[in-house]
Amino acid sequence: MKPNSNNRLKKNTLLKLLYAPLFTLVLLLLSPISSAEQTDIQPDKGSVTFSYSQDNDAFSLFPSDRYYTNGLRLTWLMDKKTRTPNWALKMANAVPFFPQQESTRHGYTFGQNMYTPSRTNQINPDQNDRPYAGWLYAAIGLATETDNQLDMLTFTIGVVGPASGAEQTQKFIHELINSPEPLGWDSQLENELGLNIAYQRSWRGFLTASLQEYEIDVTPHISGAVGNVYTFTGGGVTVRFGSDLPNDYGAPRLNYGLPSAGVLSPMKSIGWYVFAGVEGRAVAHNIFLDGNTFVDSRQVEREVLISDLQLGLVFDWPKTRISYSHIYRSKEFKTQADRHGFATLSFTFKY
């Protein structure tokens, strides 16, 4: 039996109401900033950047509660004065194509993801549907910018399974918003330590153009990851169009297995832009579909070729960024009913 449609509508409405006050508060705090109050642009001295990002299918244009249903990330990018840990640099030395320089910066990400089948009202979910799974992780990322090229290398450690706390998180949120309890978490993937290495190279402003007072730039990238959580290779491109485009690589955006935060470029005025991005990936392993590595667990037959289409809007202040993006993802497993959409809401601050 499918969940009552009124409950779904109530759940989606309450979720939006839950996050609306936070969004409104940030806007009110920033509203006194006006062009008359701003000073000349100052050189970027490598300030600390903090980013809060949340992915949720309830934020999307077509709300749902399935598949990749929620993800939360907190990221701190250290300033240029903070020395990168020696153990991280030694690990980076093993990656010959990662350029280490004095300007190499590092950051930390902590996050939790949750995955569910399409029907969460079944105690024994369909064997052909996506398994329940949680992922709790911490990562250290290194970033080196050379001219208009940005290289990011990320080492991630975490846990898949009940120890991730995803079951408790989802049940707590559902109780908070008076939504039906998800019933099938007893079938989730078993506990497993997750280790992953991910890499991405981007070329900012590979193509640029102007249209009266507006600007356009094109930033391609390549990426890949190896580990018992994700193994893939991919590439894509992002196009930005707006007023006074910042001289950086854009807002924090979905990176399949590569947690990262956007680096805020110094701004002398309020700016905005819209962006569109596409990415294709060849996936060799995804634990959330393939199941546990060392013990028997639920699994589904994975699609090898995956694509994402991302559309978003960004507002920039000199030390603050707010962004919203919507992601359309192709089918990730053979028996998936249809494509899935979810959205990302991000707040980034420099201090």
N, C-alpha and C positions, 0 to 999 in steps of 0.2 A: 504494500500500500504506500502510495507516494505521500509525502508530507503535505498537510493542508496548505493550499496556496495563500490563505490569509495569514498563516503563521510565517510563511516565507516573506510575505510583504511586510509583516510586522517586524520580523528580524532585520530585514534590510533597512527599513526606516529607522529602527532604533540604533543600528550600527552607525548610520550617518549622523543621528543626533548625538551619539556618544562622542564622535570625533569633531563635530562642528564647533563646540566651544573652544577646543584647542586651536583650531584653525583661526577662529574669530579673534581669540586673544592675541595670537601672533600678529595678525593684521592690525589690531588696535595699537599694539606696542610699537609697530613700525610706522603707523600713519602720520606721526608728526614730521617724518622726514620729507622734506620738499626740496626742489631744485634750488631754491633761494638759500637754503641752509647748508648746502654742501660746499666743501672746499675743493681745491685742486687735487687731482689724483696724486697719490703718494706711491713711491716704489713699493713693490711687494717684498716685505722683509721675512716672508715665510712664516706667517702667524699660524697658530694652532687652529685647525679646522675641525668642527664637530658636526656630525651628520646623523639625523634620525630618519630612517626610512621604514615605511610599512607597506607591504604588498597585501592586497586582500581582494578576493573576487566580489565582495559586497560593494567595493568602491567603483567597480567597473560600470560601463554603460548598460550592460546586461547582467545584473547581479545574479550570483549563483552561490552554491556552497558545496564545492566538490573539487577533486583533483588537487592542484596546488592552491590551497584555500587561504593560507595566511603565512606571511613571513615578516619578521621584525629584525632590523639591524641597527646597531649603534656603532658608529665609527669615529675614531679620533685620528686625525692626521697631524703628526708632530711638526713643530717648526724646524727650520733648517739648523738651528743651534743645538737641537737635541740629538745626541749621538745615537746612531743605529746600533743595536746590540751586536756584539762581535759574532755570536753564534748564528745570527740571521745573515750577516755578511758572508760567513764561511759557507753557509748553505747556498747562498746566491752564487758563490764562486763556482759551484758545480754546474751552473747553467751558463754555458760559454757565450751565448748571444745576449745575456743581460748586461747592459753597460753600467758598471759601477763608477761613480764619480763623487767628488766632494759634495755635490749638490743632491746626492741621493737622500730622499726622505723616507720615513717609515710611518706606519700607522697601525692601529689595532681595530679589529672588528669583532663584535660579539653578536650572535644572532640565534634565532630559532625559526625553523620552518615546520609546517605541518601539511600532510597530504592525506586525503580521504577518497573513498570511492564516490560514485555519483549519488548513491543512496546511503544516507547515514542513519536511517531508521531500521536497519536490519542488524540483528545480533550476529548472524552468520552471513557476511556480505558475499555477493556473487564472486565466484572464483575467477571469472573473466574480467572483473573490474579492478581498478587500481587498488593496491593494498593500502591499509592505514599505515602511516609511518611518520616519525618525528625526527628532527635533526637539530641538535643543540651544538653550537660550535664557537670556537675562537680562532682568529686568524691574525697573522702579522703580514703586512704588505709593504713591499719596497717599491718606490717610484723614482725614476730618473727621467728628467726632461732635458733633451738635447735639441736646441733650436726648436723646430716644430714637431718633434717626435717625443712621445711619452711611452716609456716602457714600465709595465707594472708586473711584479712577481709576488705571488701570494702563497704562503704556507698555512694550511688550515688543519686543525685538529678538533675532533668533536666526537659525539656519540649518536648513533642511530638506535631507535628502539624506545622502550619504556623509560629509560634513564634520561631521555631528552625532555621529559615533562610535557610533551605536546598534548597528550591525552588530558592531563589536568588543566592545561591552559585552555583548550577548546571547550571543555565542559564548564569551566568557570565563566568564560565569556558567554556561552549559551545560557547559563543560569542567570547571569547578570542582565541579559537582554530578553529574558523570558522566551528563549527559543528552544525547540525540542532537543533533548539530550541525544548526542551521537551514541549509538549503541554498539558499534562493532569494534571498539578499540582493543578487545581481547585478542583479535586476530592480527594485530599489528606486527611489523617486523621485529625480530629479536634484537637484544642489545648487541652492538658491535662498535668497536673503536673505528673512527673514520680518519684517514689521513689523505690529504690531497695537496698537490702542487698545481698552481694555475698561472698562466702567463698571458699578457695582452700587450700588443704594440699598436699605438694609434698615431696617425699623421694629421695634425691639426691644420685646417685651412688648406687642404690639398688642392681644392679649387675654391675660388672666392669670386664674388660679383657684388655690384651695387645696383640698387633700383631706387633712384631718387634718394630719400633719406633712410632707406632701409638697406640692410646688408644680408648677404647669403654666403654661407660657407659649407664645405663638404669635408667630412672627416672619416676616412676609412679606417678599419682596424682588422687585425687578425688575432685569434685567441686559441687557447688550448688548455687542457687539464689532464693530469694523470693521477690516479689514486683508486682506492677501493670504493669511493663514493661516486665520483664522476671521472670518466675518461672520454675526451672528445677533442675534435679540432674544428675550427670554424672561422668565419670572417663575415664582415658586414660593413655598413656605411651609415653615417648619420648626417642629415642635412638640417641646417638651422636657418631660420629666416626671422629677422626682427630688427629692433631699434637698438643701436649701440651694443652690438654683440661683444660679450666679454672675451678677452684673449685667453681662453682656457679650453677645456675639452668637454664642456657641457655639464649638465646636472647629473647627480648620481642616477644611474640607470641600471636596469636589470642586466646582470652579467651571470650567465649560466655557470654556476660553480665558482665565480670569481668575485667575492665581496669587495667593494671599493667605495670610496667617497669622492665626490667631485672636489677639485681644487678651485677655490674661489679666486678669480683674478681681481685685482683692485679696480673699482668702478668710481667714476666721478659723478655719476648721476643714476637715477633709477632707469633700469632697462628691462626689456621683455623680449622674448622670442618664442616662436613655436618650433618644434622639431619633429622630424620623422626619421625613423631608423629601421633598417632591415638587417637580419642576421641569419645565416644558414650554418648548421652544424652537422657533422657526421659523428654520431654518438656510438662509442664502442662499449660503454658501460654506464649504467645508471642504477645504483643500488635500490632506489625507490621504486623501480620497475622490475629489475632483475632479481630482487630479493637478496637475502643475506649471503655473504661470501662463504662462510664456514659451516653454517647449519641450515637445515631445511626451513623454508618460510614460504609465504605466499609470493607469487610472482606472476607477471604477465609478459607476453611477447612484445618486446620493445621495437619501435620504429627506429631505423638507423638514421634517416635524414629528417631533421627537424628545422623548422623555420619560425622566426618571430617577426612580427610587424609591430612597431612601437610608435605611438603618436603622443605628443606632449606639449605642455605649456609651462614656461618658466618666467618668474618675476625675480629680478636681481636688484639688490641694494648694495651699497659699498661693502657691507660686511655680512649680508644675509641673502639667502636664496630660498625661495619656495617653488616647488615644482610638482606637477601632476602629470602622470603619463598613463596611457592605456596600452596594454600588450595583448595582441592576438597571437596565440601559439597554435601551430599545426598539431595534428594528432601525435601523441607520444608513444602510444601502444596500439597494437593491431585491432583489439576489440573495443577501442575507445569510440563512444557513440558519435562525438563530433568535436570540433575544435574548441579550445577553451580560451576565455578572456579574463584578465584580472588587471588591477590598476595599482600604481605605486604613488604614494604621497610622501614627499621628502621635505625636510627642513634642514638647511645647512647654515652654520654660523661660523664666523671667523672672530677670534679674540686674541 
